[in-house]
Amino acid sequence: CFRAIVFSQFTSFLDLIEVVMQRENLMWFRLDGATAVRKRHAAIEQFNLPSREPKVFLISLKAGGVGLNVR
């Protein structure tokens, strides 16, 4: 399946995409300035795990700009 990363400068845009991800029942993860360090690491680990389901990572440019390693 596919994995996609969506970057946005605006968290309000990520909010809109999040609604669609929930409605379409897709697996998604979010990383923004409000994400705790533990949740950040857990989301990255989950996104990197092999899966047959599509995964989408929603990332704000500020929060995802440093030390982000996704495969």
Phi and psi in radians as a Rosetta constraint file:
Dihedral C 1 N 2 CA 2 C 2 CIRCULARHARMONIC -1.912 0.35
Dihedral N 2 CA 2 C 2 N 3 CIRCULARHARMONIC 2.749 0.35
Dihedral C 2 N 3 CA 3 C 3 CIRCULARHARMONIC -2.244 0.35
Dihedral N 3 CA 3 C 3 N 4 CIRCULARHARMONIC 2.431 0.35
Dihedral C 3 N 4 CA 4 C 4 CIRCULARHARMONIC -2.327 0.35
Dihedral N 4 CA 4 C 4 N 5 CIRCULARHARMONIC 2.569 0.35
Dihedral C 4 N 5 CA 5 C 5 CIRCULARHARMONIC -2.103 0.35
Dihedral N 5 CA 5 C 5 N 6 CIRCULARHARMONIC 2.202 0.35
Dihedral C 5 N 6 CA 6 C 6 CIRCULARHARMONIC -1.968 0.35
Dihedral N 6 CA 6 C 6 N 7 CIRCULARHARMONIC 2.044 0.35
Dihedral C 6 N 7 CA 7 C 7 CIRCULARHARMONIC -1.761 0.35
Dihedral N 7 CA 7 C 7 N 8 CIRCULARHARMONIC 2.472 0.35
Dihedral C 7 N 8 CA 8 C 8 CIRCULARHARMONIC -2.570 0.35
Dihedral N 8 CA 8 C 8 N 9 CIRCULARHARMONIC 2.541 0.35
Dihedral C 8 N 9 CA 9 C 9 CIRCULARHARMONIC -1.351 0.35
Dihedral N 9 CA 9 C 9 N 10 CIRCULARHARMONIC -0.382 0.35
Dihedral C 9 N 10 CA 10 C 10 CIRCULARHARMONIC -1.973 0.35
Dihedral N 10 CA 10 C 10 N 11 CIRCULARHARMONIC 2.116 0.35
Dihedral C 10 N 11 CA 11 C 11 CIRCULARHARMONIC -1.192 0.35
Dihedral N 11 CA 11 C 11 N 12 CIRCULARHARMONIC -0.426 0.35
Dihedral C 11 N 12 CA 12 C 12 CIRCULARHARMONIC -1.130 0.35
Dihedral N 12 CA 12 C 12 N 13 CIRCULARHARMONIC -0.567 0.35
Dihedral C 12 N 13 CA 13 C 13 CIRCULARHARMONIC -1.197 0.35
Dihedral N 13 CA 13 C 13 N 14 CIRCULARHARMONIC -0.706 0.35
Dihedral C 13 N 14 CA 14 C 14 CIRCULARHARMONIC -1.103 0.35
Dihedral N 14 CA 14 C 14 N 15 CIRCULARHARMONIC -0.612 0.35
Dihedral C 14 N 15 CA 15 C 15 CIRCULARHARMONIC -1.031 0.35
Dihedral N 15 CA 15 C 15 N 16 CIRCULARHARMONIC -0.751 0.35
Dihedral C 15 N 16 CA 16 C 16 CIRCULARHARMONIC -1.141 0.35
Dihedral N 16 CA 16 C 16 N 17 CIRCULARHARMONIC -0.738 0.35
Dihedral C 16 N 17 CA 17 C 17 CIRCULARHARMONIC -1.172 0.35
Dihedral N 17 CA 17 C 17 N 18 CIRCULARHARMONIC -0.643 0.35
Dihedral C 17 N 18 CA 18 C 18 CIRCULARHARMONIC -1.022 0.35
Dihedral N 18 CA 18 C 18 N 19 CIRCULARHARMONIC -0.692 0.35
Dihedral C 18 N 19 CA 19 C 19 CIRCULARHARMONIC -1.056 0.35
Dihedral N 19 CA 19 C 19 N 20 CIRCULARHARMONIC -0.749 0.35
Dihedral C 19 N 20 CA 20 C 20 CIRCULARHARMONIC -1.164 0.35
Dihedral N 20 CA 20 C 20 N 21 CIRCULARHARMONIC -0.726 0.35
Dihedral C 20 N 21 CA 21 C 21 CIRCULARHARMONIC -1.039 0.35
Dihedral N 21 CA 21 C 21 N 22 CIRCULARHARMONIC -0.744 0.35
Dihedral C 21 N 22 CA 22 C 22 CIRCULARHARMONIC -1.158 0.35
Dihedral N 22 CA 22 C 22 N 23 CIRCULARHARMONIC -0.767 0.35
Dihedral C 22 N 23 CA 23 C 23 CIRCULARHARMONIC -1.105 0.35
Dihedral N 23 CA 23 C 23 N 24 CIRCULARHARMONIC -0.685 0.35
Dihedral C 23 N 24 CA 24 C 24 CIRCULARHARMONIC -1.503 0.35
Dihedral N 24 CA 24 C 24 N 25 CIRCULARHARMONIC 0.012 0.35
Dihedral C 24 N 25 CA 25 C 25 CIRCULARHARMONIC 1.007 0.35
Dihedral N 25 CA 25 C 25 N 26 CIRCULARHARMONIC 0.739 0.35
Dihedral C 25 N 26 CA 26 C 26 CIRCULARHARMONIC -1.666 0.35
Dihedral N 26 CA 26 C 26 N 27 CIRCULARHARMONIC 2.634 0.35
Dihedral C 26 N 27 CA 27 C 27 CIRCULARHARMONIC -1.359 0.35
Dihedral N 27 CA 27 C 27 N 28 CIRCULARHARMONIC 2.171 0.35
Dihedral C 27 N 28 CA 28 C 28 CIRCULARHARMONIC -2.476 0.35
Dihedral N 28 CA 28 C 28 N 29 CIRCULARHARMONIC 2.741 0.35
Dihedral C 28 N 29 CA 29 C 29 CIRCULARHARMONIC -2.339 0.35
Dihedral N 29 CA 29 C 29 N 30 CIRCULARHARMONIC 2.685 0.35
Dihedral C 29 N 30 CA 30 C 30 CIRCULARHARMONIC -2.346 0.35
Dihedral N 30 CA 30 C 30 N 31 CIRCULARHARMONIC 2.440 0.35
Dihedral C 30 N 31 CA 31 C 31 CIRCULARHARMONIC -2.355 0.35
Dihedral N 31 CA 31 C 31 N 32 CIRCULARHARMONIC 2.005 0.35
Dihedral C 31 N 32 CA 32 C 32 CIRCULARHARMONIC -2.501 0.35
Dihedral N 32 CA 32 C 32 N 33 CIRCULARHARMONIC -3.015 0.35
Dihedral C 32 N 33 CA 33 C 33 CIRCULARHARMONIC -1.104 0.35
Dihedral N 33 CA 33 C 33 N 34 CIRCULARHARMONIC -0.360 0.35
Dihedral C 33 N 34 CA 34 C 34 CIRCULARHARMONIC -1.550 0.35
Dihedral N 34 CA 34 C 34 N 35 CIRCULARHARMONIC -0.069 0.35
Dihedral C 34 N 35 CA 35 C 35 CIRCULARHARMONIC -1.345 0.35
Dihedral N 35 CA 35 C 35 N 36 CIRCULARHARMONIC 2.165 0.35
Dihedral C 35 N 36 CA 36 C 36 CIRCULARHARMONIC -1.167 0.35
Dihedral N 36 CA 36 C 36 N 37 CIRCULARHARMONIC 2.706 0.35
Dihedral C 36 N 37 CA 37 C 37 CIRCULARHARMONIC -1.017 0.35
Dihedral N 37 CA 37 C 37 N 38 CIRCULARHARMONIC -0.762 0.35
Dihedral C 37 N 38 CA 38 C 38 CIRCULARHARMONIC -1.110 0.35
Dihedral N 38 CA 38 C 38 N 39 CIRCULARHARMONIC -0.752 0.35
Dihedral C 38 N 39 CA 39 C 39 CIRCULARHARMONIC -1.154 0.35
Dihedral N 39 CA 39 C 39 N 40 CIRCULARHARMONIC -0.617 0.35
Dihedral C 39 N 40 CA 40 C 40 CIRCULARHARMONIC -1.054 0.35
Dihedral N 40 CA 40 C 40 N 41 CIRCULARHARMONIC -0.874 0.35
Dihedral C 40 N 41 CA 41 C 41 CIRCULARHARMONIC -1.135 0.35
Dihedral N 41 CA 41 C 41 N 42 CIRCULARHARMONIC -0.696 0.35
Dihedral C 41 N 42 CA 42 C 42 CIRCULARHARMONIC -1.115 0.35
Dihedral N 42 CA 42 C 42 N 43 CIRCULARHARMONIC -0.735 0.35
Dihedral C 42 N 43 CA 43 C 43 CIRCULARHARMONIC -1.115 0.35
Dihedral N 43 CA 43 C 43 N 44 CIRCULARHARMONIC -0.748 0.35
Dihedral C 43 N 44 CA 44 C 44 CIRCULARHARMONIC -1.117 0.35
Dihedral N 44 CA 44 C 44 N 45 CIRCULARHARMONIC -0.758 0.35
Dihedral C 44 N 45 CA 45 C 45 CIRCULARHARMONIC -1.078 0.35
Dihedral N 45 CA 45 C 45 N 46 CIRCULARHARMONIC -0.787 0.35
Dihedral C 45 N 46 CA 46 C 46 CIRCULARHARMONIC -1.106 0.35
Dihedral N 46 CA 46 C 46 N 47 CIRCULARHARMONIC -0.712 0.35
Dihedral C 46 N 47 CA 47 C 47 CIRCULARHARMONIC -1.127 0.35
Dihedral N 47 CA 47 C 47 N 48 CIRCULARHARMONIC -0.624 0.35
Dihedral C 47 N 48 CA 48 C 48 CIRCULARHARMONIC -1.359 0.35
Dihedral N 48 CA 48 C 48 N 49 CIRCULARHARMONIC -0.293 0.35
Dihedral C 48 N 49 CA 49 C 49 CIRCULARHARMONIC -1.169 0.35
Dihedral N 49 CA 49 C 49 N 50 CIRCULARHARMONIC 2.459 0.35
Dihedral C 49 N 50 CA 50 C 50 CIRCULARHARMONIC -1.112 0.35
Dihedral N 50 CA 50 C 50 N 51 CIRCULARHARMONIC 2.480 0.35
Dihedral C 50 N 51 CA 51 C 51 CIRCULARHARMONIC -2.769 0.35
Dihedral N 51 CA 51 C 51 N 52 CIRCULARHARMONIC 2.675 0.35
Dihedral C 51 N 52 CA 52 C 52 CIRCULARHARMONIC -1.571 0.35
Dihedral N 52 CA 52 C 52 N 53 CIRCULARHARMONIC -0.155 0.35
Dihedral C 52 N 53 CA 53 C 53 CIRCULARHARMONIC -1.609 0.35
Dihedral N 53 CA 53 C 53 N 54 CIRCULARHARMONIC 2.581 0.35
Dihedral C 53 N 54 CA 54 C 54 CIRCULARHARMONIC -1.150 0.35
Dihedral N 54 CA 54 C 54 N 55 CIRCULARHARMONIC 2.530 0.35
Dihedral C 54 N 55 CA 55 C 55 CIRCULARHARMONIC -2.278 0.35
Dihedral N 55 CA 55 C 55 N 56 CIRCULARHARMONIC 2.468 0.35
Dihedral C 55 N 56 CA 56 C 56 CIRCULARHARMONIC -2.256 0.35
Dihedral N 56 CA 56 C 56 N 57 CIRCULARHARMONIC 2.297 0.35
Dihedral C 56 N 57 CA 57 C 57 CIRCULARHARMONIC -1.942 0.35
Dihedral N 57 CA 57 C 57 N 58 CIRCULARHARMONIC 2.092 0.35
Dihedral C 57 N 58 CA 58 C 58 CIRCULARHARMONIC -1.725 0.35
Dihedral N 58 CA 58 C 58 N 59 CIRCULARHARMONIC 2.111 0.35
Dihedral C 58 N 59 CA 59 C 59 CIRCULARHARMONIC -2.329 0.35
Dihedral N 59 CA 59 C 59 N 60 CIRCULARHARMONIC 2.283 0.35
Dihedral C 59 N 60 CA 60 C 60 CIRCULARHARMONIC -1.390 0.35
Dihedral N 60 CA 60 C 60 N 61 CIRCULARHARMONIC 2.555 0.35
Dihedral C 60 N 61 CA 61 C 61 CIRCULARHARMONIC -1.057 0.35
Dihedral N 61 CA 61 C 61 N 62 CIRCULARHARMONIC -0.679 0.35
Dihedral C 61 N 62 CA 62 C 62 CIRCULARHARMONIC -1.146 0.35
Dihedral N 62 CA 62 C 62 N 63 CIRCULARHARMONIC -0.824 0.35
Dihedral C 62 N 63 CA 63 C 63 CIRCULARHARMONIC -1.295 0.35
Dihedral N 63 CA 63 C 63 N 64 CIRCULARHARMONIC -0.516 0.35
Dihedral C 63 N 64 CA 64 C 64 CIRCULARHARMONIC -1.652 0.35
Dihedral N 64 CA 64 C 64 N 65 CIRCULARHARMONIC 0.100 0.35
Dihedral C 64 N 65 CA 65 C 65 CIRCULARHARMONIC -1.386 0.35
Dihedral N 65 CA 65 C 65 N 66 CIRCULARHARMONIC -0.266 0.35
Dihedral C 65 N 66 CA 66 C 66 CIRCULARHARMONIC -2.278 0.35
Dihedral N 66 CA 66 C 66 N 67 CIRCULARHARMONIC 2.219 0.35
Dihedral C 66 N 67 CA 67 C 67 CIRCULARHARMONIC 1.127 0.35
Dihedral N 67 CA 67 C 67 N 68 CIRCULARHARMONIC 0.606 0.35
Dihedral C 67 N 68 CA 68 C 68 CIRCULARHARMONIC -1.811 0.35
Dihedral N 68 CA 68 C 68 N 69 CIRCULARHARMONIC 2.093 0.35
Dihedral C 68 N 69 CA 69 C 69 CIRCULARHARMONIC -2.161 0.35
Dihedral N 69 CA 69 C 69 N 70 CIRCULARHARMONIC 1.814 0.35
Dihedral C 69 N 70 CA 70 C 70 CIRCULARHARMONIC -2.053 0.35
Dihedral N 70 CA 70 C 70 N 71 CIRCULARHARMONIC 2.617 0.35
